[in-house]
Every structure is written in structure tokens, then in C-alpha cells.
Amino acid sequence: QVPLVESGGGLVQAGGSLRLSCVFFGNIFSINVMGWYRQAPGKQRELVATITAGGKINYGDSVKGRFTISRDFAEKTQYLQMNSLKPEDTAVYYCNMKNFDNNYWGQGTQVTVSS
């Protein structure tokens, strides 16, 4: 079974919003860090946001003030709320969860922002 399943990508106009979800099919309490990364065509994968088990949050500079990472332990899910989207936010977004032994990646979900 795929350990991480993402959903919520799509096409949106600039200024719009999307929320990505990522469900973890494992022991969510074993995860040290949850996060979201993205990769645009021809570019390297970059950090979007991370949240540690203790709740410390880090955002990439380009999304600060617009994106919000959150999690729901009961639902074994992490979220990425994306507001005020820009065309440069267009990319494949990947969910990531890691602990000392494993580094899990989702299959990726396409986000396209039209101008």
C-alpha cells in the first residue's frame, strides 16, 4: 500500500485558493517531520513548508504569509492551505513525512495557476 496519498490539486486563477491533503497510512505518531515540497518544470524541488512533531513550522520564503501548513492526528492527515496563488506557484506538489528510519513521499499533485 502506498504510504502517502495526496489530493486537492487542480487549476485555479491567480488570486484563488486551494487546499492540499495528504493521508498517511501508518503510525502518524512515529513521524518526526511533515512537509510539502514542490517542483516546477526545469527547476529543482524546493521546500514549501514543514512542521515538526513539536509543532515548529518553517515556510519557504516565496510562500510566507500566503500558505499555511497544518495537521490532524486523528485523521492522520496533513494539509496545505494555499491562498493568494500566483502563476509562479504552478508546480507538482509533494507530501513528505519522515522519521529516523523512513522518508516517505507522496505521488505528487499538480497545481496550475493561470494568470
C-alpha positions as CSV (number, residue, x, y, z in Angstrom):
1,Q,0.0,0.0,0.0
2,V,1.2,3.5,-0.9
3,P,2.1,5.1,2.5
4,L,1.1,8.6,1.5
5,V,-1.8,9.7,-0.7
6,E,-2.3,13.3,-1.8
7,S,-5.3,15.1,-3.1
8,G,-6.5,18.6,-3.8
9,G,-4.5,19.8,-6.7
10,G,-6.1,21.5,-9.7
11,L,-6.4,24.5,-11.9
12,V,-7.1,27.9,-10.3
13,Q,-6.9,31.5,-11.4
14,A,-4.4,33.9,-9.9
15,G,-5.5,35.1,-6.5
16,G,-7.5,32.0,-5.8
17,S,-7.1,29.3,-3.2
18,L,-6.6,25.6,-3.0
19,R,-6.1,23.1,-0.1
20,L,-3.9,20.1,-0.5
21,S,-4.4,17.0,1.7
22,C,-2.0,14.1,2.5
23,V,-3.2,11.0,4.3
24,F,-0.6,8.7,5.9
25,F,-1.3,5.0,6.0
26,G,0.9,4.2,9.0
27,N,1.6,5.3,12.6
28,I,1.3,9.0,12.4
29,F,2.9,9.4,15.8
30,S,6.1,7.9,14.5
31,I,6.6,10.9,12.2
32,N,9.2,13.5,13.2
33,V,8.7,16.0,10.4
34,M,5.8,16.5,7.9
35,G,6.2,18.8,5.0
36,W,5.3,19.9,1.5
37,Y,7.7,20.4,-1.4
38,R,7.2,21.4,-5.0
39,Q,8.9,21.1,-8.3
40,A,8.2,23.3,-11.3
41,P,9.3,22.2,-14.8
42,G,13.0,22.6,-15.3
43,K,13.6,23.5,-11.6
44,Q,14.8,21.7,-8.6
45,R,12.4,20.5,-5.9
46,E,12.1,23.2,-3.3
47,L,10.7,23.5,0.3
48,V,7.2,24.8,0.7
49,A,6.6,24.2,4.4
50,T,7.5,21.8,7.2
51,I,6.1,21.1,10.6
52,T,7.9,19.1,13.3
53,A,6.3,16.7,15.8
54,G,6.7,19.5,18.4
55,G,4.8,21.9,16.2
56,K,7.6,24.1,14.9
57,I,6.8,25.4,11.4
58,N,9.0,26.6,8.6
59,Y,8.0,28.1,5.3
60,G,9.8,28.8,2.1
61,D,10.4,32.5,1.5
62,S,8.2,32.6,-1.6
63,V,5.1,31.3,0.3
64,K,5.3,33.1,3.6
65,G,2.1,34.8,4.5
66,R,0.1,33.0,1.8
67,F,0.4,29.3,2.6
68,T,-0.5,27.5,5.9
69,I,0.6,24.0,6.9
70,S,-1.5,22.1,9.4
71,R,-2.2,18.5,10.5
72,D,-4.9,16.4,12.1
73,F,-3.5,13.5,14.0
74,A,-6.9,11.8,14.4
75,E,-7.3,11.9,10.6
76,K,-3.6,11.0,10.0
77,T,-3.6,13.9,7.6
78,Q,-1.6,17.0,6.9
79,Y,-2.8,19.9,4.9
80,L,-1.5,22.8,2.9
81,Q,-3.9,25.8,2.6
82,M,-2.7,27.9,-0.3
83,N,-4.2,31.4,-0.6
84,S,-3.4,34.3,-3.0
85,L,-2.0,31.9,-5.5
86,K,0.3,33.2,-8.2
87,P,1.3,31.8,-11.6
88,E,4.8,31.1,-10.2
89,D,3.2,28.7,-7.7
90,T,2.5,26.3,-10.6
91,A,4.3,23.1,-9.9
92,V,3.8,19.5,-8.8
93,Y,3.4,19.5,-5.0
94,Y,4.7,16.6,-3.0
95,C,3.8,15.5,0.5
96,N,6.7,14.3,2.7
97,M,6.8,12.6,6.1
98,K,9.9,11.3,7.7
99,N,11.2,9.7,10.9
100,F,14.5,8.2,11.9
101,D,14.1,5.1,9.7
102,N,12.0,6.2,6.7
103,N,11.5,9.1,4.3
104,Y,8.1,8.9,2.7
105,W,7.0,10.8,-0.4
106,G,3.6,11.2,-1.9
107,Q,2.9,10.6,-5.6
108,G,2.6,14.4,-6.3
109,T,-0.4,16.5,-7.2
110,Q,-0.4,19.1,-10.0
111,V,-1.2,22.7,-9.1
112,T,-1.7,25.1,-12.0
113,V,-2.3,28.8,-11.5
114,S,-3.5,30.7,-14.5
115,S,-2.9,34.5,-15.0
